[in-house]
Amino acid sequence: MAKVSWQVGGDYFETCSCTYLCPCAPSNLTAQPTKGHCNFAFVFHVDRGRYGTVKLDGLNFAVVGHAPEVMVNGNWSVGLIVSDKAKPDQQQALTQIVSGQAGGPMKALAPLIGKFLGVENKPIQFQKKGLARSVSIPGVLDQAVEGVASPSKRGEPLYIDNTLHPANARLALARATRSHLHAFGIDWDDATGQNNGHFAPFKWKN
């Protein structure tokens, strides 16, 4: 089968169940999550993208999961939620990209995933304003973050750089203002304002 050329870019943000600051990225995934396990939800808005001749502009998707212990040990359970606006060929393209089967940054995570929980189609509303990011997937995911403001550069967040994170090596530091996830058997609710978040632009290709 011929290799399909693809590229996709836009905005990403996440929350996880670790207390801020999550030790996973700074330790190259070798540190124990602050609660012993990690629930997470990565949300992506595609500004422009294509998979072969399939256009992906304007689509949203979320990668949600559970890591039972130190993340580098693997055995993650991961599911994909794709915007209900996606046509079948667009959903298939995003599934290939997110699973790592099409190459690109997500391919490096594939060995850590012990169980793929499937793909769901849902309405996804992604919002971005200043240092704030939020997403609403009715009945499934409601989460938001607020960037930790830089004391030296007005309007900019603090950053962690040169990480192994698949979305971007450079991540803004943020606190989760809320995280409510109920999907694929993963149930997680937090509104303490103490948990971790990140955001960044993303640009993937094979």
C-alpha positions as CSV (number, residue, x, y, z in Angstrom):
1,M,0.0,0.0,0.0
2,A,1.3,3.4,-1.0
3,K,2.2,5.8,1.9
4,V,-0.3,8.6,2.3
5,S,1.2,12.1,2.7
6,W,-0.5,14.1,5.4
7,Q,-0.1,17.2,7.6
8,V,-2.3,18.8,10.2
9,G,-2.0,21.8,12.5
10,G,-3.9,24.0,14.9
11,D,-4.3,24.3,18.6
12,Y,-4.2,21.7,21.4
13,F,-4.8,21.8,25.2
14,E,-5.1,19.2,27.9
15,T,-5.9,18.6,31.5
16,C,-4.7,15.6,33.6
17,S,-5.4,14.3,37.1
18,C,-2.0,15.2,38.4
19,T,-1.7,18.1,40.8
20,Y,0.1,21.1,39.2
21,L,2.9,20.8,38.2
22,C,2.5,17.4,36.6
23,P,5.8,15.5,37.0
24,C,5.4,13.3,33.9
25,A,6.6,15.6,31.1
26,P,9.6,17.0,33.1
27,S,10.7,13.5,34.0
28,N,10.3,12.0,30.5
29,L,7.4,10.0,31.8
30,T,9.4,8.2,34.5
31,A,7.9,9.9,37.6
32,Q,5.0,8.5,39.5
33,P,1.8,10.5,38.8
34,T,0.8,12.5,41.8
35,K,-2.3,10.4,42.4
36,G,-0.6,7.1,41.4
37,H,-2.4,6.9,38.1
38,C,-3.2,9.5,35.4
39,N,-6.4,10.3,33.7
40,F,-6.0,12.7,30.8
41,A,-7.8,14.4,27.9
42,F,-5.9,16.0,25.0
43,V,-8.1,18.2,22.8
44,F,-7.2,19.4,19.3
45,H,-8.7,22.0,16.9
46,V,-7.5,21.7,13.4
47,D,-7.0,25.0,11.6
48,R,-5.7,23.4,8.4
49,G,-5.0,19.8,7.6
50,R,-5.2,17.1,4.9
51,Y,-4.7,13.4,4.7
52,G,-3.9,12.6,1.1
53,T,-6.7,14.4,-0.7
54,V,-9.0,14.4,2.4
55,K,-9.3,17.9,3.9
56,L,-9.4,18.1,7.7
57,D,-9.8,21.9,8.1
58,G,-11.9,23.0,11.1
59,L,-12.4,19.6,12.7
60,N,-12.0,19.0,16.4
61,F,-11.0,15.8,18.1
62,A,-10.1,14.6,21.6
63,V,-7.7,11.8,22.8
64,V,-8.8,10.6,26.3
65,G,-7.2,8.0,28.4
66,H,-6.0,6.4,31.6
67,A,-2.5,5.3,32.6
68,P,-2.6,3.0,35.6
69,E,0.9,3.9,36.9
70,V,4.2,5.5,35.8
71,M,3.5,6.5,32.3
72,V,6.6,5.0,30.7
73,N,5.5,1.6,31.9
74,G,2.7,1.7,29.4
75,N,-0.6,-0.2,29.5
76,W,-2.5,2.9,28.8
77,S,-6.2,2.7,27.8
78,V,-7.0,5.3,25.1
79,G,-10.0,6.4,23.2
80,L,-10.7,8.9,20.4
81,I,-13.6,11.3,20.1
82,V,-14.1,12.9,16.7
83,S,-16.3,15.8,15.8
84,D,-19.7,14.8,14.6
85,K,-19.1,17.1,11.7
86,A,-16.4,14.7,10.3
87,K,-17.4,12.6,7.3
88,P,-16.4,8.9,7.3
89,D,-13.2,9.5,5.3
90,Q,-12.2,12.3,7.7
91,Q,-12.8,10.2,10.7
92,Q,-10.8,7.4,9.2
93,A,-8.0,9.8,8.5
94,L,-7.9,11.2,12.0
95,T,-8.0,7.7,13.4
96,Q,-5.0,6.7,11.3
97,I,-3.1,9.8,12.5
98,V,-4.0,9.6,16.2
99,S,-3.3,5.8,16.4
100,G,0.2,6.3,15.0
101,Q,-0.5,4.0,12.1
102,A,0.0,6.8,9.6
103,G,3.4,7.8,11.3
104,G,4.0,11.2,12.7
105,P,4.4,12.2,16.4
106,M,1.7,9.9,17.8
107,K,3.6,6.8,16.5
108,A,6.0,7.2,19.4
109,L,3.1,6.7,21.9
110,A,1.7,3.6,20.2
111,P,3.9,1.1,22.2
112,L,2.6,2.6,25.5
113,I,-1.0,1.9,24.6
114,G,-2.3,-1.4,25.9
115,K,-5.9,-1.0,25.0
116,F,-7.6,1.1,22.3
117,L,-11.1,1.8,23.5
118,G,-12.6,2.8,20.2
119,V,-13.8,5.9,18.4
120,E,-16.9,8.0,19.1
121,N,-18.6,10.8,17.2
122,K,-19.8,13.7,19.3
123,P,-20.4,17.5,18.9
124,I,-17.2,19.2,20.1
125,Q,-17.0,22.9,20.9
126,F,-13.5,24.2,21.3
127,Q,-12.8,27.8,22.7
128,K,-9.6,29.8,22.9
129,K,-9.3,33.3,24.4
130,G,-6.0,34.7,25.7
131,L,-4.5,32.2,28.1
132,A,-7.8,30.3,28.5
133,R,-8.8,27.2,26.7
134,S,-12.0,25.1,27.1
135,V,-13.9,22.3,25.4
136,S,-17.5,21.0,25.7
137,I,-18.6,17.6,24.5
138,P,-22.1,17.2,26.0
139,G,-22.3,14.4,28.5
140,V,-18.7,13.3,27.8
141,L,-16.1,16.0,28.4
142,D,-16.2,19.4,29.9
143,Q,-12.8,20.9,30.7
144,A,-10.9,24.2,30.9
145,V,-7.5,25.6,31.7
146,E,-6.0,28.9,32.5
147,G,-2.4,29.6,31.6
148,V,0.0,30.5,34.4
149,A,1.0,34.0,33.5
150,S,4.7,35.0,32.9
151,P,5.9,37.6,35.4
152,S,8.2,39.0,32.8
153,K,6.3,38.9,29.5
154,R,2.8,40.4,29.6
155,G,0.2,38.2,28.0
156,E,2.5,35.2,27.8
157,P,2.4,32.0,29.9
158,L,5.3,30.2,31.5
159,Y,6.6,27.4,29.4
160,I,8.4,24.0,29.7
161,D,10.5,23.3,26.7
162,N,12.3,20.4,24.9
163,T,9.8,17.8,26.2
164,L,8.8,14.4,24.6
165,H,5.2,15.5,24.4
166,P,3.6,14.5,21.0
167,A,1.6,17.7,20.7
168,N,4.6,20.1,20.9
169,A,8.0,20.0,22.6
170,R,7.2,23.4,24.1
171,L,4.2,23.5,26.4
172,A,2.5,26.4,28.1
173,L,2.0,25.8,31.9
174,A,-1.6,26.0,33.0
175,R,-4.0,25.0,35.8
176,A,-7.1,23.0,35.1
177,T,-10.1,25.0,36.3
178,R,-12.4,22.0,35.7
179,S,-12.1,18.5,34.3
180,H,-15.2,16.3,33.8
181,L,-14.6,13.2,31.7
182,H,-17.1,10.4,31.3
183,A,-16.2,8.3,28.2
184,F,-15.1,4.7,27.4
185,G,-15.6,3.7,31.0
186,I,-13.3,6.5,32.3
187,D,-15.0,8.6,35.0
188,W,-13.2,11.6,36.4
189,D,-14.5,14.8,38.0
190,D,-12.4,17.6,39.4
191,A,-13.1,21.3,39.9
192,T,-10.5,22.1,42.6
193,G,-8.4,24.3,40.4
194,Q,-5.3,22.4,41.6
195,N,-4.8,20.0,38.7
196,N,-2.4,20.3,35.8
197,G,-3.0,21.7,32.3
198,H,-1.0,22.6,29.2
199,F,-1.6,24.2,25.8
200,A,0.3,24.8,22.6
201,P,0.0,25.1,18.9
202,F,0.6,21.7,17.2
203,K,1.8,20.9,13.7
204,W,2.1,17.2,12.7
205,K,3.1,15.5,9.5
206,N,4.6,12.2,8.3
